[in-house]
Amino acid sequence: MNKSEVLINRAEKVIMPTYARFPIAFESGNGCVLKDVNGKEYLDCVAGIAVDCLGHNHPGLNAAIADQCQKIMHVSNLYWTEPQIDAAEMLVKASGLDKVFFCNSGAEANEAALKLVRIYAKQFKSEYAVEIIAMDHSFHGRTYGSITATGQEKYHKGLDPLLPGISHVPFNDFDALKAAVTDKTCAVLLEPIQGEGGIYPADHEYLQAVRKLCDDENLVLIFDEVQCGMGRSGKFFAYQHYNLKPDVVCMAKGIAGGFPMGGIIACDKVAQVFTPGTHASTFGGNPLASAASRYVLSVITGDGFLDEVAEKGSYLMEKLRVLKEEHKCITDVRGMGLMIGVAVSVPTGEIINKAMEKGLLLVGAGSDAIRFVPPLTINKEEIDRAVEIFEECL
């Protein structure tokens, strides 16, 4: 057996099989390249599923984490620490919103948002305004609240009964959303770009109408930007493409470049209802995570970085659209920035496996799409190579 097979054999004896894992064990990486324990290199267009926004083994991020390790890693949120304050200030400035709550993951961020909006509605709308409308084909996480909000039945199997008070309507269908709103509705939850559902951006007119509906009906508008945020779309948050702001935005994945972190940002009107005792997170925003996030945020918001992401995203999108004209099995190319889905009429797993054999890592999205979510630091030569391998697999 080679090294990967030895490790996988050990792992299968002790790790619960909650993932259908590929038969690869990685040991190191640099930039957009990963190396497995057998020494084979792969061009990474998965990036930990849109997490490793600065790539692997980034020297600046490594230094920020190492420096903080020599000070304090954790003291709990009973006390203040400067790295957390710095990260919060940067997020407020980048988002145009007002207050931050830190946690550890995207699912926790969505859970925090669900609690926040129900508390808000009970205080400022009605004791009975507890219902939340989410979208079909959405994905919001694996905890009970977030999985209930997820609009895909395959994730609900074996979990009935799900939590009450959460319903679903078709994405990008404003009439369906408007018809679902009642005096018991407190919030609308959606992804500006649906990720796990297949990489579907919201229509501009749709989001504008949703924002107005929420204003008119005193509903809290929550945007789940766990995957499409942190520069992934070519702007800091995807909603900034639509010239509007949500009341609450959920974030995670790329926020600390691979270190586990999540959070929500809210406008003051909604954020005010989180008071001591209403919510908490032991590890949320601890000094080590915050130091990592502070560095990542400084890079993403630095001069020209997001412009480069947008340019590289357009470059990749155009190359993939050229392939669409040449290969009938490609039925659509969609997305924003470096969050792109290629819909195909053949099984996605076959293409993903062939690409992996040739040294390119890809991941599926929805039932028919292959997702390109590389590190935001990928260069055009690496994009060319990724597209070349992808075409070979078609």
C-alpha positions as CSV (number, residue, x, y, z in Angstrom):
1,M,0.0,0.0,0.0
2,N,1.1,3.6,-0.7
3,K,1.1,6.2,2.0
4,S,-2.4,7.4,1.2
5,E,-3.8,3.9,1.4
6,V,-2.2,3.3,4.7
7,L,-3.7,6.6,6.2
8,I,-7.1,5.9,4.7
9,N,-7.1,2.4,6.2
10,R,-6.4,3.9,9.6
11,A,-8.9,6.6,9.2
12,E,-11.8,4.3,8.2
13,K,-11.4,2.5,11.6
14,V,-11.8,5.6,13.7
15,I,-13.6,8.4,11.8
16,M,-17.3,8.5,11.2
17,P,-18.1,8.2,7.5
18,T,-20.1,11.5,7.2
19,Y,-18.2,12.4,4.0
20,A,-17.8,10.4,0.8
21,R,-14.1,11.3,0.7
22,F,-11.8,11.0,-2.3
23,P,-8.9,8.6,-1.9
24,I,-6.3,11.3,-1.3
25,A,-4.5,12.3,1.8
26,F,-2.9,15.8,1.6
27,E,0.2,16.8,3.5
28,S,1.3,20.2,2.3
29,G,0.4,23.1,-0.1
30,N,1.8,26.3,-1.5
31,G,-0.4,28.9,-3.2
32,C,-2.9,27.2,-5.4
33,V,-1.0,23.8,-5.4
34,L,-1.6,20.9,-3.0
35,K,0.7,17.9,-2.5
36,D,-0.5,14.6,-1.3
37,V,1.5,12.2,1.0
38,N,2.7,10.3,-2.1
39,G,4.2,13.5,-3.6
40,K,1.7,14.1,-6.3
41,E,0.7,17.7,-6.9
42,Y,-2.8,19.1,-7.7
43,L,-4.0,22.5,-8.9
44,D,-6.6,23.4,-6.3
45,C,-9.8,24.9,-7.6
46,V,-11.7,23.9,-4.5
47,A,-9.8,25.9,-1.9
48,G,-11.3,24.0,1.0
49,I,-14.8,24.8,-0.6
50,A,-14.2,28.5,-0.9
51,V,-12.3,28.8,2.4
52,D,-8.6,29.1,1.5
53,C,-9.0,32.5,-0.1
54,L,-5.3,33.4,0.1
55,G,-4.2,29.9,-0.9
56,H,-2.0,27.5,1.0
57,N,1.0,28.3,3.2
58,H,0.6,32.0,2.8
59,P,3.6,33.6,4.5
60,G,1.8,36.7,5.8
61,L,-1.1,34.7,7.3
62,N,1.3,32.1,8.8
63,A,3.2,35.0,10.4
64,A,0.1,36.6,11.8
65,I,-1.0,33.3,13.4
66,A,2.5,32.5,14.7
67,D,2.8,35.9,16.2
68,Q,-0.5,35.7,18.0
69,C,0.3,32.2,19.3
70,Q,3.2,33.7,21.2
71,K,0.8,36.1,23.0
72,I,-2.6,34.6,23.8
73,M,-4.7,32.1,21.9
74,H,-7.9,32.3,24.0
75,V,-9.3,34.2,27.0
76,S,-13.1,33.9,26.4
77,N,-15.5,36.7,25.6
78,L,-15.7,37.7,29.2
79,Y,-12.9,40.1,28.3
80,W,-11.9,42.3,25.4
81,T,-9.0,41.7,23.0
82,E,-7.6,44.0,20.4
83,P,-7.5,41.5,17.5
84,Q,-11.2,41.0,17.8
85,I,-11.9,44.7,17.9
86,D,-9.7,45.3,14.9
87,A,-11.4,42.5,12.9
88,A,-14.9,43.9,13.8
89,E,-13.9,47.4,12.8
90,M,-12.7,46.2,9.4
91,L,-15.9,44.2,8.8
92,V,-18.1,47.1,9.7
93,K,-16.2,49.4,7.4
94,A,-16.2,46.9,4.5
95,S,-19.9,46.0,4.9
96,G,-21.6,49.3,5.7
97,L,-23.4,47.7,8.6
98,D,-22.9,48.4,12.3
99,K,-22.3,45.5,14.8
100,V,-20.6,42.2,14.6
101,F,-21.1,38.9,16.5
102,F,-18.3,36.3,16.1
103,C,-18.7,32.5,16.1
104,N,-16.9,29.5,14.6
105,S,-18.7,28.5,11.4
106,G,-21.3,29.3,8.8
107,A,-23.9,27.1,10.4
108,E,-23.4,28.9,13.7
109,A,-23.6,32.2,11.9
110,N,-27.0,31.3,10.4
111,E,-28.2,30.0,13.8
112,A,-27.2,33.4,15.4
113,A,-29.2,35.2,12.6
114,L,-32.3,33.0,13.2
115,K,-32.2,33.8,16.9
116,L,-31.6,37.5,16.3
117,V,-34.5,38.1,14.0
118,R,-37.0,36.3,16.2
119,I,-36.0,38.3,19.2
120,Y,-36.2,41.5,17.1
121,A,-39.6,40.7,15.7
122,K,-41.1,39.9,19.2
123,Q,-39.9,43.3,20.4
124,F,-40.6,45.4,17.4
125,K,-43.3,43.7,15.3
126,S,-45.5,41.2,17.1
127,E,-45.3,38.4,19.6
128,Y,-46.6,36.1,16.9
129,A,-44.2,37.2,14.2
130,V,-41.9,34.2,14.3
131,E,-42.0,32.7,10.8
132,I,-39.0,32.8,8.5
133,I,-39.1,32.4,4.7
134,A,-36.1,30.8,3.1
135,M,-35.4,29.6,-0.5
136,D,-35.7,26.3,-2.4
137,H,-32.3,24.9,-3.3
138,S,-30.6,26.9,-0.6
139,F,-27.9,25.7,1.8
140,H,-27.4,27.2,5.3
141,G,-25.5,24.6,7.3
142,R,-25.9,21.3,9.2
143,T,-27.2,22.3,12.7
144,Y,-30.9,21.9,13.4
145,G,-32.0,25.5,12.7
146,S,-29.7,25.9,9.7
147,I,-30.6,22.5,8.2
148,T,-34.3,23.4,8.6
149,A,-33.7,26.6,6.7
150,T,-31.9,24.7,4.0
151,G,-34.2,24.2,1.0
152,Q,-33.0,20.8,-0.2
153,E,-34.8,17.6,1.0
154,K,-31.7,15.4,0.6
155,Y,-30.2,17.1,3.7
156,H,-33.4,16.5,5.7
157,K,-33.5,12.7,5.5
158,G,-33.9,11.0,8.9
159,L,-34.1,14.3,10.8
160,D,-37.9,14.8,11.0
161,P,-39.4,16.6,12.7
162,L,-37.6,19.7,11.6
163,L,-38.0,23.0,13.5
164,P,-41.3,24.8,13.1
165,G,-41.8,28.2,11.6
166,I,-39.5,28.0,8.6
167,S,-40.9,27.7,5.0
168,H,-39.5,27.8,1.5
169,V,-40.3,29.5,-1.8
170,P,-38.6,29.4,-5.2
171,F,-35.5,31.5,-5.5
172,N,-35.7,34.5,-7.9
173,D,-39.5,34.3,-7.8
174,F,-40.7,37.5,-6.1
175,D,-44.4,36.8,-6.6
176,A,-44.0,33.5,-4.7
177,L,-42.2,35.3,-1.9
178,K,-44.7,38.1,-1.6
179,A,-47.6,35.6,-1.6
180,A,-46.0,33.7,1.3
181,V,-45.6,36.7,3.6
182,T,-48.2,37.0,6.4
183,D,-48.5,39.0,9.6
184,K,-46.6,36.1,11.3
185,T,-43.5,36.5,9.0
186,C,-40.5,38.0,10.7
187,A,-37.6,37.5,8.2
188,V,-36.5,36.5,4.8
189,L,-33.3,34.4,4.4
190,L,-31.5,34.0,1.1
191,E,-28.1,33.6,-0.5
192,P,-27.3,36.4,-3.1
193,I,-25.5,33.6,-5.0
194,Q,-26.8,30.1,-4.2
195,G,-23.7,28.0,-3.7
196,E,-24.5,24.3,-2.9
197,G,-27.7,24.7,-4.9
198,G,-25.8,25.0,-8.1
199,I,-24.2,28.6,-8.3
200,Y,-27.2,30.7,-9.1
201,P,-26.9,34.5,-8.7
202,A,-30.0,36.4,-7.7
203,D,-31.6,38.6,-10.3
204,H,-31.0,42.3,-9.8
205,E,-34.6,43.3,-10.0
206,Y,-35.6,40.4,-7.7
207,L,-33.2,41.5,-4.9
208,Q,-34.3,45.1,-5.2
209,A,-38.0,44.0,-4.9
210,V,-37.2,41.8,-1.9
211,R,-35.5,44.7,-0.1
212,K,-38.5,46.9,-0.6
213,L,-40.9,44.2,0.5
214,C,-38.9,43.7,3.7
215,D,-38.9,47.5,4.3
216,D,-42.7,47.8,3.7
217,E,-43.6,44.8,5.9
218,N,-41.0,45.3,8.7
219,L,-39.2,42.1,7.9
220,V,-35.6,41.5,8.6
221,L,-33.6,40.7,5.4
222,I,-30.8,38.2,6.1
223,F,-28.2,37.4,3.4
224,D,-26.2,34.2,3.9
225,E,-22.8,35.2,2.4
226,V,-20.9,32.3,4.0
227,Q,-19.7,31.1,0.6
228,C,-20.1,34.2,-1.7
229,G,-18.7,36.7,0.7
230,M,-15.1,37.7,1.6
231,G,-14.2,38.9,-1.9
232,R,-15.4,35.7,-3.7
233,S,-17.7,37.5,-6.0
234,G,-15.2,40.3,-6.9
235,K,-16.7,42.6,-4.3
236,F,-16.2,42.2,-0.5
237,F,-19.8,41.0,-0.2
238,A,-21.9,39.8,-3.1
239,Y,-24.8,42.1,-2.2
240,Q,-22.6,45.1,-3.1
241,H,-23.2,44.2,-6.7
242,Y,-26.9,45.0,-6.2
243,N,-26.6,48.5,-4.7
244,L,-28.5,47.6,-1.5
245,K,-27.8,46.3,2.0
246,P,-29.4,43.5,4.1
247,D,-30.2,44.0,7.7
248,V,-28.1,41.0,8.7
249,V,-25.3,39.2,6.8
250,C,-23.9,35.8,7.7
251,M,-20.2,35.0,7.0
252,A,-17.6,32.3,7.5
253,K,-15.4,30.3,5.1
254,G,-12.8,32.7,3.8
255,I,-13.1,35.2,6.7
256,A,-9.8,33.8,8.3
257,G,-8.2,32.1,5.3
258,G,-8.7,28.6,6.6
259,F,-8.7,29.1,10.4
260,P,-12.2,28.3,11.7
261,M,-14.3,31.4,12.1
262,G,-17.7,32.8,11.4
263,G,-20.0,35.6,12.4
264,I,-22.9,37.9,11.5
265,I,-23.0,41.7,10.9
266,A,-26.2,43.6,11.5
267,C,-27.6,47.1,11.3
268,D,-28.0,48.8,14.7
269,K,-31.8,48.6,14.5
270,V,-31.6,44.8,14.6
271,A,-28.3,44.3,16.4
272,Q,-29.6,46.1,19.5
273,V,-31.7,43.1,20.6
274,F,-28.6,41.0,21.3
275,T,-27.9,41.8,24.9
276,P,-25.9,39.9,27.6
277,G,-27.3,36.4,27.9
278,T,-29.3,36.4,24.6
279,H,-26.5,34.6,22.7
280,A,-22.8,33.6,23.1
281,S,-20.0,31.6,21.7
282,T,-17.1,30.3,23.8
283,F,-14.5,30.4,21.0
284,G,-16.1,33.0,18.8
285,G,-13.7,35.7,17.8
286,N,-10.9,34.5,20.1
287,P,-7.5,36.2,19.7
288,L,-6.0,33.6,17.4
289,A,-9.0,33.5,15.0
290,S,-9.3,37.2,15.1
291,A,-5.6,37.7,14.3
292,A,-5.9,35.4,11.3
293,S,-9.0,37.2,10.2
294,R,-7.5,40.7,10.7
295,Y,-4.7,39.7,8.3
296,V,-7.0,38.2,5.7
297,L,-9.3,41.2,5.8
298,S,-6.3,43.6,5.4
299,V,-5.4,41.7,2.2
300,I,-8.9,41.5,0.7
301,T,-9.6,45.2,1.4
302,G,-6.1,46.3,0.2
303,D,-5.6,48.4,-2.9
304,G,-6.6,46.6,-6.1
305,F,-7.1,43.1,-4.6
306,L,-10.9,42.9,-5.3
307,D,-10.4,44.4,-8.8
308,E,-7.9,41.6,-9.6
309,V,-10.4,39.0,-8.3
310,A,-13.1,40.5,-10.6
311,E,-10.7,40.5,-13.5
312,K,-9.5,36.9,-13.0
313,G,-13.1,35.8,-12.5
314,S,-14.1,37.4,-15.9
315,Y,-11.1,35.8,-17.5
316,L,-12.0,32.3,-16.2
317,M,-15.7,32.8,-17.0
318,E,-14.9,33.8,-20.6
319,K,-12.6,30.7,-21.1
320,L,-15.3,28.4,-19.7
321,R,-17.9,30.0,-22.0
322,V,-15.6,29.4,-25.0
323,L,-15.6,25.7,-23.9
324,K,-19.4,25.8,-23.8
325,E,-19.5,26.7,-27.5
326,E,-17.2,23.8,-28.3
327,H,-18.6,21.1,-26.1
328,K,-22.3,20.2,-26.2
329,C,-22.1,18.6,-22.7
330,I,-21.7,22.0,-21.1
331,T,-25.2,23.5,-20.8
332,D,-24.5,26.7,-18.8
333,V,-21.7,28.7,-17.2
334,R,-22.8,31.0,-14.4
335,G,-21.6,32.8,-11.3
336,M,-19.7,35.9,-10.2
337,G,-16.0,36.6,-9.7
338,L,-14.2,33.4,-8.7
339,M,-17.4,31.5,-7.8
340,I,-18.4,29.9,-11.1
341,G,-20.6,26.9,-11.8
342,V,-20.4,24.9,-15.1
343,A,-23.6,22.9,-15.7
344,V,-23.1,19.7,-17.6
345,S,-25.4,17.1,-19.1
346,V,-23.1,14.2,-18.1
347,P,-22.5,12.9,-14.5
348,T,-20.4,15.5,-12.7
349,G,-18.6,12.9,-10.7
350,E,-17.0,11.4,-13.8
351,I,-15.5,14.7,-14.8
352,I,-14.4,15.5,-11.2
353,N,-12.7,12.1,-10.9
354,K,-11.0,12.4,-14.3
355,A,-9.7,15.9,-13.4
356,M,-8.4,14.6,-10.1
357,E,-6.5,11.9,-11.9
358,K,-4.9,14.6,-14.1
359,G,-4.0,16.8,-11.1
360,L,-7.0,19.3,-10.9
361,L,-9.3,19.5,-7.9
362,L,-12.9,20.4,-8.6
363,V,-16.1,20.1,-6.6
364,G,-19.8,19.7,-7.5
365,A,-22.6,22.1,-6.8
366,G,-26.3,21.1,-7.0
367,S,-27.3,18.2,-9.2
368,D,-25.6,19.1,-12.5
369,A,-22.9,21.7,-11.9
370,I,-19.1,21.6,-11.4
371,R,-17.8,24.4,-9.2
372,F,-14.7,26.5,-9.7
373,V,-13.9,28.2,-6.4
374,P,-10.0,28.5,-6.4
375,P,-8.0,30.6,-4.0
376,L,-8.5,34.3,-4.8
377,T,-4.8,34.5,-5.4
378,I,-4.8,32.2,-8.4
379,N,-3.0,33.7,-11.4
380,K,-3.9,33.6,-15.1
381,E,-1.4,30.9,-15.9
382,E,-3.0,28.6,-13.3
383,I,-6.4,29.4,-14.7
384,D,-5.2,28.5,-18.2
385,R,-3.9,25.2,-16.8
386,A,-7.1,24.5,-15.0
387,V,-9.2,25.1,-18.0
388,E,-6.9,23.0,-20.2
389,I,-7.2,20.0,-17.8
390,F,-10.9,20.5,-17.5
391,E,-11.3,20.4,-21.3
392,E,-9.3,17.2,-21.5
393,C,-11.8,15.6,-19.1
394,L,-14.8,16.6,-21.3
